[in-house]
Amino acid sequence: MDKTIKKRLIQIVGSKNFRENEPMSRHTSFQIGGPAESFVEVTSLRTLVMVITETRKMGIPSFLLGGGANILVGDKGIAGVVIHNQTAKMSLIGKDRIRAESGAVNAGFASFAARNGLTGAEFLLAIPGTVGSAVRQNCHFRNPQSFSRYFVDFTKVTDCFVLNIVETVEILTPDGQIKTVGRAYLGTDYHQSRLRETGDLVLAATFRLKKTNPKTISDLMRIMLEWRAKREFIDPSTGRVVARPKDPVTGHINIQPQLPSAGCVFSNLPNADNHPAGRLIDLAGLRCYKIGKAMFSPEHANYIVNLGGAKAADVLALINLAKEKVEKQFGLKLREEIVLVGEF
Ligand SMILES: Cc1cc2nc3c(=O)[nH]c(=O)nc-3n(C[C@H](O)[C@H](O)[C@H](O)COP(=O)(O)OP(=O)(O)OC[C@H]3O[C@@H](n4cnc5c(N)ncnc54)[C@H](O)[C@@H]3O)c2cc1C
């Protein structure tokens, strides 16, 4: 990297927070990825805005990294600057609102809400990553409030979306303006907000939640985590242990894989049989299929897991194979939910 640029970045973030050739495998949940040419850690919104503004002025590419839980970084790494967002301040506003900086970790945010007796954010406990990315992607998971319906009819379990609890978002626009926008600006698409198109970066977000008693929140959190990772869990109304349902088409039970991954690789897409992406991959015969050290997980076919030492090229080969097979068998075009970054 050019010496003047390097000097300027160090001036902004301090030498302790600047690194060169930083292996991205250390910063991704996949534990995969070549080096970032430059890597800076930022802990305040002011520094975050300064670094982004300065890199844009100097014409250097930059990539904003949250928790690295939704990206596949190429084996040849990332040119320019990776900005690791570690802004993490959270504050209670009035009785039922929380403002969180974008680098706050989802689970920390859910716990902060719980400590303040606020319900509505429990599902974020189960989603790795940061609040900024959760808003950008409109992250979602099963609504723990709807689990009681599971015992009557599993198809009645609904989803929770981050944008449903967001009130306003502070953004940095591609032309350098800082603005506060409301829900209408963000849109309501499944698994993405409009920010994915506009390129706005999330600086902070304010969430509106509801007051409730601590026992309700801790029950919802427990059932949330059990639902995520266990093959059986406790019906909160009867105390009975209940087995998870099998996929009605493939006969498999899906749980969250424990090996390193980036969550669901593909988005669900509309289709006549209402097959989720994982089921399509399963029906295409790819559950447990391996290339190099990467494999479609035995626990959930929409996850690719790193068996240890996988290359981005292995994962990419699996992605392309799934797209090809699913299109051939079902005429459907799978689209990545994970973000591919850098050179492959
Ligand atoms: C085991 C596992 C389970 C998962 N389960 C779920 C789930 O149930 N539901 C779900 O929705 N997702 C799930 N995911 C995916 C992941 O948790 C989410 O996509 C999460 O939002 C990623 O956050 P991150 O901070 O790690 O983003 P990163 O991976 O760091 O970045 C992802 C993208 O967001 C951009 N970005 C990061 N911060 C900002 C910001 N402040 N402003 C604008 N853009 C930003 C990045 O530039 C990049 O393009 C799972 C992932 C794993 C590993």
Ligand as a Chemical Component Dictionary entry (heavy atoms), coordinates in Angstrom:
data_LIG
# 
_chem_comp.id                   LIG 
_chem_comp.type                 NON-POLYMER 
_chem_comp.pdbx_formal_charge   0 
_chem_comp.three_letter_code    LIG 
# 
loop_
_chem_comp_atom.comp_id 
_chem_comp_atom.atom_id 
_chem_comp_atom.alt_atom_id 
_chem_comp_atom.type_symbol 
_chem_comp_atom.charge 
_chem_comp_atom.model_Cartn_x 
_chem_comp_atom.model_Cartn_y 
_chem_comp_atom.model_Cartn_z 
_chem_comp_atom.pdbx_ordinal 
LIG C1  C1  C 0 -24.028 -20.443 12.493 1  
LIG C2  C2  C 0 -24.739 -19.306 11.804 2  
LIG C3  C3  C 0 -26.127 -19.187 11.906 3  
LIG C4  C4  C 0 -26.800 -18.137 11.276 4  
LIG N1  N1  N 0 -28.152 -18.035 11.407 5  
LIG C5  C5  C 0 -28.816 -16.999 10.851 6  
LIG C6  C6  C 0 -30.226 -16.834 11.045 7  
LIG O1  O1  O 0 -30.877 -17.603 11.720 8  
LIG N2  N2  N 0 -30.839 -15.796 10.459 9  
LIG C7  C7  C 0 -30.151 -14.883 9.702  10 
LIG O2  O2  O 0 -30.780 -13.944 9.195  11 
LIG N3  N3  N 0 -28.813 -15.011 9.490  12 
LIG C8  C8  C 0 -28.138 -16.029 10.058 13 
LIG N4  N4  N 0 -26.790 -16.176 9.859  14 
LIG C9  C9  C 0 -26.085 -15.227 9.009  15 
LIG C10 C10 C 0 -25.430 -14.054 9.785  16 
LIG O3  O3  O 0 -25.522 -14.263 11.167 17 
LIG C11 C11 C 0 -26.119 -12.735 9.443  18 
LIG O4  O4  O 0 -26.104 -12.503 8.055  19 
LIG C12 C12 C 0 -25.469 -11.537 10.145 20 
LIG O5  O5  O 0 -26.192 -10.373 9.846  21 
LIG C13 C13 C 0 -24.029 -11.335 9.745  22 
LIG O6  O6  O 0 -23.549 -10.242 10.487 23 
LIG P1  P1  P 0 -22.019 -9.847  10.461 24 
LIG O7  O7  O 0 -21.870 -8.647  11.330 25 
LIG O8  O8  O 0 -21.181 -10.999 10.805 26 
LIG O9  O9  O 0 -21.823 -9.419  8.944  27 
LIG P2  P2  P 0 -20.514 -9.636  8.042  28 
LIG O10 O10 O 0 -20.406 -11.065 7.665  29 
LIG O11 O11 O 0 -19.348 -9.009  8.705  30 
LIG O12 O12 O 0 -20.909 -8.775  6.750  31 
LIG C14 C14 C 0 -21.945 -9.199  5.912  32 
LIG C15 C15 C 0 -22.283 -8.061  4.921  33 
LIG O13 O13 O 0 -22.855 -6.981  5.658  34 
LIG C16 C16 C 0 -22.093 -5.788  5.427  35 
LIG N5  N5  N 0 -22.090 -4.987  6.650  36 
LIG C17 C17 C 0 -21.513 -5.306  7.842  37 
LIG N6  N6  N 0 -21.737 -4.306  8.729  38 
LIG C18 C18 C 0 -22.446 -3.356  8.080  39 
LIG C19 C19 C 0 -22.970 -2.083  8.462  40 
LIG N7  N7  N 0 -22.785 -1.560  9.675  41 
LIG N8  N8  N 0 -23.647 -1.360  7.528  42 
LIG C20 C20 C 0 -23.853 -1.853  6.262  43 
LIG N9  N9  N 0 -23.357 -3.041  5.855  44 
LIG C21 C21 C 0 -22.680 -3.795  6.753  45 
LIG C22 C22 C 0 -20.701 -6.265  5.058  46 
LIG O14 O14 O 0 -19.983 -5.260  4.348  47 
LIG C23 C23 C 0 -21.044 -7.497  4.217  48 
LIG O15 O15 O 0 -21.386 -7.113  2.922  49 
LIG C24 C24 C 0 -26.077 -17.197 10.499 50 
LIG C25 C25 C 0 -24.668 -17.313 10.405 51 
LIG C26 C26 C 0 -24.011 -18.347 11.057 52 
LIG C27 C27 C 0 -22.509 -18.430 10.970 53 
# 
loop_
_chem_comp_bond.comp_id 
_chem_comp_bond.atom_id_1 
_chem_comp_bond.atom_id_2 
_chem_comp_bond.value_order 
_chem_comp_bond.pdbx_ordinal 
LIG C1  C2  SING 1  
LIG C2  C3  SING 2  
LIG C2  C26 DOUB 3  
LIG C3  C4  DOUB 4  
LIG C4  N1  SING 5  
LIG C4  C24 SING 6  
LIG N1  C5  DOUB 7  
LIG C5  C6  SING 8  
LIG C5  C8  SING 9  
LIG C6  O1  DOUB 10 
LIG C6  N2  SING 11 
LIG N2  C7  SING 12 
LIG C7  O2  DOUB 13 
LIG C7  N3  SING 14 
LIG N3  C8  DOUB 15 
LIG C8  N4  SING 16 
LIG N4  C9  SING 17 
LIG N4  C24 SING 18 
LIG C9  C10 SING 19 
LIG C10 O3  SING 20 
LIG C10 C11 SING 21 
LIG C11 O4  SING 22 
LIG C11 C12 SING 23 
LIG C12 O5  SING 24 
LIG C12 C13 SING 25 
LIG C13 O6  SING 26 
LIG O6  P1  SING 27 
LIG P1  O7  DOUB 28 
LIG P1  O8  SING 29 
LIG P1  O9  SING 30 
LIG O9  P2  SING 31 
LIG P2  O10 DOUB 32 
LIG P2  O11 SING 33 
LIG P2  O12 SING 34 
LIG O12 C14 SING 35 
LIG C14 C15 SING 36 
LIG C15 O13 SING 37 
LIG C15 C23 SING 38 
LIG O13 C16 SING 39 
LIG C16 N5  SING 40 
LIG C16 C22 SING 41 
LIG N5  C17 SING 42 
LIG N5  C21 SING 43 
LIG C17 N6  DOUB 44 
LIG N6  C18 SING 45 
LIG C18 C19 SING 46 
LIG C18 C21 DOUB 47 
LIG C19 N7  SING 48 
LIG C19 N8  DOUB 49 
LIG N8  C20 SING 50 
LIG C20 N9  DOUB 51 
LIG N9  C21 SING 52 
LIG C22 O14 SING 53 
LIG C22 C23 SING 54 
LIG C23 O15 SING 55 
LIG C24 C25 DOUB 56 
LIG C25 C26 SING 57 
LIG C26 C27 SING 58 
# 
